[in-house]
Amino acid sequence: MSETNQMTGDMPVEEFRKVGHQLIDWAADYLKNIETFPVLPNIEPGEIEKRLPKEAPKHGEDFDKIINDLEKNIIPGITHWNHPNFMAYFNSTSSGPGILGELLSAVFNTNGMLWKSSPANAELEFVVVNWFKQMLGLNQDFFGIVYDTASTSSFHAIAAARERTSLKIRNKGLASRKELPKLILYASEQAHSSIEKDAIALGIGKENVRLIEVDKDFRMKTNVLKEIIEEDKKNGFLPFCVVATIGTTSTTSVDPVDEIAEICKKENIWLHVDAAYAGVTAMLPEMKNFFKGVDKADSFVVNPHKWLFTPVDFSILYTTKPNILKQAFSLTPEYLKTQEEDKIINYMDYGIQLGRRFRALKFWFIIRYFGVAGLQNRIREHMRLARLFSKWIDENPNFERLAPVNFGTVCFRAVPQDVRNEEMLNNLNEELMESINRTGKLFLSHTKLNGKFTIRVVTSGLRTEERHVREAYELITEKLTENMTFN
């Protein structure tokens, strides 16, 4: 690199071409050989930071050195979410077409705040979210918008629910208004933590989120919901939003959306459905029973980056009341006014963001490349693998399954016959999971169900095959034997 190019202008095009080819080759080799890496790095906190210089380089550096340092200092600290043995959390995996779409999004570097600031951003987003709406079988009244994550999507849904009240919060706010009733939001005990965070951010307050008791299958009890709503109304509070979940984070349980929708209709309460993880399964005719009542919801969120092979981040919020969402957030200063406003959608009007990445491009690539049938087949295979793993757990007397297997997640724990004390079982299972993760061969995460330390296996990785699931089961049983022997 010449001194002139260091001081002014971009990377020369020919150098960009050369390095670009080099990095695509590197990425292809990485994905091809991903199983050679430990899925979970074995490092201590602060170790990567210590490997890196304390100050930025004064002069530009050659890309060969940058890539060398990537391999030497960054890769050892990477948790490989694309690894077929990543079976923790909800294992978001990126696909080839999604990666290439992300690349071109960065190349264009457009800001889709307005239709005019990049017409293709706005119109492709409109097309893609409508394609996906059809794929999911959602009512055509739903309007879709792309955000980054479900936490953000749910934030906007709850904000719209708040806007629908007659409290004029957009203009007058919440502070120092003694005449305002307490706004109450309802969700199950198994709802995602982002719902409470959103309530905090929106001024609702954590103590005004009612976490409703669940049944033996971890579904919201609608009779309890009814009772608590009635009690809150008697106390002069204002119930304004219920969040039902299809595919909860811990167990992938499914709230009875249809029953909840009837309660919300009767009480004039906004119904938001969080289907961030499991929503993609609505593409499958055989899974429609889990989505009964969704068309009665006011809003619905689904994350293709969780289980449709889209690079993080990509979340879609659908709502049948886009006018209320727009009313909550639309604010157009003079410098953003355009002559086309009555003909187009300016997505900046439907959220707190002004700057908007060209996220729709990568999802367009994915749908075009795999096709609807291809995506359906992959989801079906992941659910088959979960059922297979669940069968092995059910057949082994040293394990017990702790929740229904609705989608691609299995919740279980070890229960050796000579260990019956709950504290000892919790300690055993925690150590079992940690010993598995320390091998670097498999990455698992946990939850707690009714006080029981619960291990989760998630089989929704794009590169996960039956052999990986079988190897995971064998490693789990092997480590259980070791832990039992040691103890």
C-alpha atoms as one frame of an Amber mdcrd trajectory, in Angstrom:
protein
   0.000   0.000   0.000   1.474   3.358  -1.021   1.767   6.341   1.312  -0.683
   8.249  -0.930  -3.358   5.588  -0.582  -2.814   5.517   3.155  -3.528   9.234
   3.409  -6.468   9.758   1.038  -9.198   7.742  -0.662 -10.387   4.173  -0.295
  -8.628   0.862  -0.780  -7.679   0.665  -4.489 -10.180  -1.372  -6.484  -7.650
  -3.963  -7.599  -6.493  -4.502  -4.028 -10.136  -4.787  -2.948 -10.699  -7.384
  -5.675  -7.630  -9.380  -4.644  -8.391  -9.311  -0.922 -12.078  -9.939  -1.589
 -11.307 -13.135  -3.489  -8.925 -14.103  -0.701 -11.578 -13.553   1.987 -14.302
 -15.415   0.083 -11.903 -18.341  -0.242 -11.126 -18.013   3.464 -14.839 -17.975
   4.342 -15.557 -20.978   2.113 -12.729 -22.954   3.716 -13.916 -21.919   7.178
 -17.438 -23.206   6.530 -16.132 -26.351   4.846 -13.777 -27.149   7.725 -15.838
 -25.756  10.601 -15.927 -29.085  12.408 -12.163 -28.885  12.940 -12.726 -26.011
  15.399 -13.838 -26.474  19.003 -17.409 -25.208  18.998 -16.810 -23.343  22.282
 -13.428 -21.665  22.913 -11.522 -22.679  26.026 -10.250 -19.280  27.144 -10.354
 -17.078  30.215 -12.067 -13.660  30.354  -9.788 -10.917  29.050  -7.551 -13.298
  27.115  -8.431 -11.948  23.654  -8.055  -8.366  24.844  -4.531  -9.122  26.105
  -3.543 -10.407  22.663  -4.406  -7.104  20.978  -2.404  -3.847  20.945  -3.408
  -1.175  23.439  -3.415   1.520  20.734  -4.576   1.677  17.122  -1.871   1.569
  14.409  -0.660   5.006  13.334  -0.237   3.898   9.706  -2.295   1.526   7.600
  -1.363  -2.147   7.680  -1.256  -4.762   4.968  -4.330  -7.000   4.754  -2.223
 -10.160   4.937  -1.144  -9.083   8.416  -4.742  -8.296   9.381  -5.940 -11.753
   8.278  -2.995 -13.385  10.019  -3.927 -11.626  13.263  -7.558 -12.652  12.748
  -6.509 -16.283  12.630  -4.005 -15.949  15.448  -5.826 -13.714  17.916  -9.555
 -13.587  17.088 -10.472 -17.108  15.982  -9.330 -18.617  19.320 -12.064 -16.569
  20.995 -14.862 -17.289  18.535 -17.837 -19.364  19.598 -18.757 -21.014  16.314
 -22.510 -20.506  15.966 -22.385 -22.052  12.481 -20.885 -25.262  13.907 -23.168
 -28.302  13.586 -22.482 -29.115  17.249 -23.659 -25.722  18.458 -26.864 -26.879
  20.172 -27.211 -24.110  22.750 -29.716 -21.254  23.036 -31.525 -21.037  19.678
 -28.633 -21.784  17.388 -28.823 -19.095  14.710 -26.874 -20.199  11.652 -26.058
 -18.236   8.536 -26.284 -19.657   5.038 -24.211 -19.092   1.912 -26.832 -16.961
   0.146 -27.459 -14.994   3.332 -23.756 -14.254   3.747 -23.514 -13.093   0.139
 -26.583 -10.906   0.543 -25.032  -9.358   3.655 -21.886  -8.661   1.664 -23.771
  -6.775  -1.019 -25.763  -4.883   1.586 -22.450  -3.561   2.907 -21.290  -2.805
  -0.641 -24.361  -0.663  -1.336 -24.274   0.824   2.193 -27.681   2.418   1.674
 -29.800   4.035   4.359 -33.446   3.107   3.902 -34.892   5.716   6.238 -37.036
   7.154   3.427 -38.330   5.686   0.194 -36.387   8.421  -1.588 -33.146   7.724
   0.267 -33.118   4.298  -1.432 -36.276   3.171  -3.249 -35.025  -0.405  -3.637
 -34.630  -0.753   0.142 -38.227   0.208   0.801 -39.819  -1.708  -2.044 -37.801
  -4.907  -1.609 -38.603  -4.884   2.112 -42.294  -4.520   1.283 -42.121  -7.419
  -1.190 -40.081  -9.734   1.030 -42.185  -9.281   4.177 -45.288  -9.925   2.073
 -43.754 -13.045   0.536 -42.995 -14.272   4.025 -46.479 -13.401   5.239 -47.864
 -15.649   2.514 -45.367 -18.369   3.381 -46.523 -18.286   7.018 -50.197 -18.210
   6.055 -50.839 -14.979   7.942 -53.902 -12.870   7.319 -53.270 -10.408   4.505
 -54.287  -7.538   6.820 -50.904  -7.781   8.532 -48.396  -5.038   7.682 -44.763
  -6.051   8.046 -41.603  -4.166   8.959 -38.034  -5.349   9.499 -36.178  -4.540
  12.719 -32.974  -6.001  14.149 -34.144  -8.382  16.903 -37.338  -9.586  18.553
 -36.540  -7.429  21.572 -36.869  -4.387  19.312 -39.919  -5.751  17.498 -41.718
  -6.401  20.776 -40.698  -2.963  22.038 -42.482  -1.382  19.083 -45.529  -3.611
  19.511 -45.847  -2.684  23.180 -45.338   0.985  22.313 -48.189   0.727  19.795
 -50.360  -0.943  22.442 -49.607   1.951  24.777 -50.396   4.447  22.009 -53.792
   2.859  21.448 -54.895   3.892  24.934 -56.536   7.300  25.282 -53.811   8.607
  27.596 -52.035  10.855  25.043 -48.636   9.556  26.108 -46.973  10.458  22.795
 -47.400  14.158  23.486 -47.783  14.419  27.251 -45.552  11.554  28.352 -45.832
   9.670  31.635 -43.808  11.801  34.033 -45.593  13.827  36.747 -49.066  12.931
  35.461 -50.845  11.933  38.644 -54.125  11.455  36.807 -52.789   8.484  34.822
 -53.825   4.972  35.862 -51.164   2.295  36.126 -50.645   0.598  32.779 -50.491
  -3.192  33.170 -48.853  -5.644  30.776 -49.381  -9.419  30.984 -47.158 -12.299
  29.875 -46.509 -15.836  31.042 -43.808 -16.834  33.513 -42.021 -18.360  30.517
 -42.058 -15.178  28.389 -38.770 -13.817  27.085 -36.961 -11.401  29.394 -37.076
  -8.743  26.669 -40.762  -8.188  27.440 -39.889  -6.940  30.911 -36.980  -4.916
  29.511 -39.298  -3.313  26.966 -41.728  -2.442  29.755 -38.888  -0.808  31.662
 -37.781   1.186  28.611 -41.326   2.314  27.824 -41.971   3.628  31.299 -44.453
   0.873  32.211 -42.233  -0.345  35.023 -41.164  -3.865  35.894 -43.619  -4.107
  38.784 -46.486  -3.474  36.362 -45.679  -6.575  34.323 -47.838  -9.471  35.487
 -46.147 -12.818  34.881 -48.992 -15.305  34.642 -48.739 -18.810  36.086 -48.275
 -21.679  33.618 -49.631 -25.229  33.480 -47.703 -28.503  33.501 -46.743 -27.949
  29.846 -45.547 -24.404  30.635 -48.470 -22.680  28.864 -50.119 -19.569  30.217
 -53.181 -20.356  32.334 -55.999 -18.345  30.799 -58.219 -18.639  33.876 -55.494
 -16.996  35.949 -55.062 -14.304  33.284 -58.780 -13.517  33.468 -58.739 -13.314
  37.263 -55.728 -10.994  37.397 -57.137  -8.687  34.714 -60.377  -8.416  36.694
 -58.491  -7.699  39.888 -56.387  -5.004  38.220 -59.461  -3.338  36.788 -61.105
  -3.292  40.243 -57.988  -1.574  41.571 -58.326   1.169  38.975 -55.423  -0.029
  36.821 -55.481  -0.122  33.020 -54.717  -3.491  31.372 -53.374  -2.541  27.935
 -51.333  -5.415  26.489 -51.012  -9.202  26.695 -47.962 -10.967  25.259 -48.566
 -14.589  24.278 -45.679 -16.771  23.175 -45.431 -19.486  20.539 -42.143 -21.210
  21.328 -40.911 -19.874  24.667 -37.175 -19.506  25.176 -36.745 -22.100  27.911
 -39.071 -24.882  26.743 -40.624 -23.784  23.396 -44.037 -24.042  25.052 -47.039
 -22.607  23.223 -49.539 -20.367  24.964 -53.232 -20.905  24.063 -53.331 -17.918
  21.718 -56.909 -18.484  20.595 -58.254 -18.368  24.155 -56.061 -15.395  25.033
 -57.266 -13.578  21.910 -60.878 -13.927  23.061 -59.997 -12.432  26.447 -58.183
  -9.553  24.785 -61.095  -8.893  22.450 -63.552  -8.800  25.330 -61.345  -6.508
  27.426 -60.141  -4.341  24.511 -56.503  -5.243  25.213 -53.746  -5.343  22.566
 -52.542  -8.901  21.873 -48.904  -9.284  20.861 -47.677 -12.760  19.870 -43.990
 -13.499  20.315 -43.093 -16.267  17.857 -39.481 -15.176  17.403 -38.129 -18.727
  17.393 -40.990 -20.986  16.373 -42.849 -18.653  14.019 -41.074 -20.023  10.958
 -42.767 -23.398  11.494 -46.066 -21.820  10.458 -44.712 -22.512   6.949 -45.548
 -26.181   7.536 -49.186 -27.262   7.133 -48.748 -29.906   9.839 -47.783 -27.226
  12.398 -50.805 -24.979  11.935 -52.408 -26.230  15.152 -49.803 -24.266  17.121
 -50.869 -21.021  15.444 -54.597 -21.112  16.053 -55.768 -17.606  16.941 -52.762
 -15.756  15.533 -54.921 -13.914  12.998 -56.780 -12.348  15.936 -53.555 -10.792
  17.247 -52.735  -7.111  16.894 -49.052  -7.874  16.344 -46.833 -10.885  15.700
 -43.033 -11.160  15.666 -40.883 -13.802  13.964 -37.094 -13.926  13.581 -35.724
 -15.537  10.404 -32.260 -15.152  11.938 -33.186 -17.704  14.608 -34.263 -20.587
  12.412 -34.231 -19.618   8.763 -30.490 -19.353   8.143 -30.361 -15.557   7.956
 -27.255 -13.815   9.329 -27.962 -11.927  12.532 -29.808  -9.647  12.697 -33.243
  -9.916  11.058 -36.610  -9.726  12.819 -40.029  -9.020  11.289 -42.903  -7.415
  13.159 -46.345  -7.842  11.636 -49.267  -5.741  12.821 -52.871  -5.280  11.747
 -52.735  -1.719  13.083 -49.859  -0.018  11.265 -51.625   3.322  11.597 -51.264
   3.115  15.382 -47.616   2.073  15.124 -47.029   5.030  12.812 -48.946   7.339
  15.132 -46.634   6.299  17.976 -43.392   7.074  16.140 -43.866   9.247  13.055
 -41.985  12.537  13.246 -40.761  14.229  10.061 -38.460  17.255  10.251 -38.225
  19.551   7.257 -35.006  18.021   5.962 -36.713  14.609   5.611 -39.863  15.769
   3.817 -40.338  14.565   0.227 -42.890  15.063  -2.533 -43.714  11.331  -2.707
 -45.015  10.937   0.860 -48.631  10.238  -0.121 -47.597   7.468  -2.537 -45.030
   5.447  -0.633 -43.991   3.910   2.704 -41.254   5.649   4.670 -40.251   2.936
   7.127 -38.652   5.492   9.450 -42.237   6.436  10.406 -42.780   3.067  12.089
 -40.048   3.019  14.705 -37.377   4.801  16.686 -34.729   4.151  14.029 -33.908
   6.688  11.383 -30.987   4.848   9.812 -32.080   1.490   8.377 -29.744  -1.117
   6.879 -30.679  -2.972   3.701 -31.593  -6.107   5.684 -34.222  -7.327   3.233
 -31.581  -8.084   0.603 -30.075 -11.077   2.409 -33.499 -12.583   3.134 -34.466
 -12.120  -0.518 -31.341 -14.058  -1.497 -32.214 -16.860   0.937 -35.818 -17.276
  -0.187 -34.791 -17.149  -3.857 -31.948 -19.647  -3.424 -33.603 -22.298  -1.225
 -37.204 -21.763  -2.293 -40.162 -22.296  -0.009 -40.012 -26.089  -0.335 -36.285
 -26.133   0.437 -36.762 -24.104   3.591 -39.689 -26.277   4.675 -37.648 -29.461
   4.175 -34.818 -28.172   6.351 -37.150 -27.171   9.188 -38.871 -30.568   9.035
 -35.517 -32.339   9.239 -34.506 -30.335  12.319 -37.736 -31.263  14.062 -37.208
 -34.911  13.128 -33.760 -34.782  14.739 -35.248 -33.287  17.916 -37.839 -36.060
  18.094 -35.101 -38.642  17.556 -32.962 -37.216  20.355 -36.036 -37.038  22.584
 -36.734 -40.725  21.892 -33.232 -41.655  23.045 -33.677 -39.609  26.217 -37.071
 -41.202  26.942 -35.640 -44.686  26.483 -32.674 -44.148  28.810 -33.547 -44.675
  32.522 -30.710 -42.317  33.518 -32.490 -39.325  31.956 -35.880 -37.666  32.099
 -37.466 -35.231  29.668 -38.875 -32.157  31.383 -40.995 -30.513  28.674 -42.891
 -31.422  25.505 -40.879 -31.385  22.290 -42.934 -29.035  20.144 -40.282 -27.868
  17.675 -36.503 -28.370  17.617 -35.646 -28.151  21.326 -35.395 -30.919  23.913
 -35.336 -30.153  27.662 -34.025 -32.935  29.892 -31.860 -33.775  32.855 -29.870
 -36.716  34.157 -31.585 -38.701  36.954 -29.286 -41.575  37.966 -31.148 -44.107
  40.061 -28.849 -43.662  43.057 -29.334 -39.867  43.174 -32.716 -38.612  44.342
 -31.871 -35.456  46.298 -32.904 -32.421  44.201 -29.922 -30.307  45.204 -27.555
 -33.118  44.296 -29.376 -33.617  40.967 -29.064 -29.924  40.159 -25.344 -29.940
  40.969 -24.828 -33.133  38.951 -26.587 -31.731  35.877 -24.782 -28.420  36.038
 -21.442 -30.182  36.229 -22.532 -32.570  33.462 -23.284 -29.662  31.126 -20.071
 -27.832  32.020 -17.959 -30.963  31.511 -19.527 -31.410  28.070 -18.891 -27.798
  27.117 -15.282 -27.972  28.327 -14.548 -30.620  25.691 -15.163 -28.080  22.914
 -16.954 -30.842  21.001 -20.477 -29.706  21.856 -22.071 -26.548  23.228 -25.223
 -26.830  25.346 -27.124 -24.294  27.437 -29.611 -24.646  30.295 -32.680 -23.299
  32.017 -34.469 -24.037  35.291 -37.933 -25.611  35.287 -39.775 -25.921  38.584
 -36.449 -25.477  40.327 -34.774 -28.245  38.305 -31.520 -27.565  36.444 -32.527
 -28.404  32.881 -30.206 -29.040  29.939 -31.403 -27.986  26.493 -30.455 -29.506
  23.142 -31.465 -27.459  20.083 -31.345 -29.070  16.637 -32.048 -26.145  14.319
 -28.584 -25.587  12.886 -28.331 -25.547   9.108 -25.307 -27.862   9.134 -26.524
 -30.222  11.871 -27.100 -33.790  10.643 -28.271 -36.963  12.336 -24.684 -38.060
  12.964 -24.058 -34.898  14.983 -27.129 -35.490  17.118 -26.114 -39.102  17.730
 -22.567 -38.027  18.645 -24.031 -35.419  21.001 -26.128 -38.071  22.747 -23.127
 -40.386  23.032 -20.975 -37.603  24.506 -23.700 -36.718  27.017 -24.047 -40.326
  28.176 -20.269 -40.749  28.309 -19.834 -37.635  30.464 -22.689 -38.693  32.735
 -20.911 -42.001  33.371 -17.688 -40.125  34.146 -19.424 -37.740  36.539 -21.246
 -40.574  38.311 -17.971 -42.505  38.664 -16.157 -39.422  39.946 -18.884 -38.612
  42.462
